[in-house]
Amino acid sequence: DYKFLFTFSNGVESTVDFKRIIYHGTALRGYLDVTKFKKMNIDLDKSDIYWGKNWDMCFHIEAYYNETAIAPIKKK
């Protein structure tokens, strides 16, 4: 399961499924290991969520306000 539930300070909750973005990025395939994926970190000062000590995969928390799924950017 590649989902996280985010609860914002105003009580809004958003469950986000990261599976599509992980499958899309070749460099992210290591995060298909659910144990590794579940080791998500939060940097509240920067409002970012990230994985890996070198921020291998990172996103701004506010991007998931009222979102239920994310998708990779389509290449032109």
Secondary structure, DSSP 8 states (H G I E B T S, - for coil): --EEEEE-TTS-EEEEE-HHHHHH-GGGGGGGSHHHHT--EEETTTTEEEETTTTSEEEEGGGGTT-SB-------
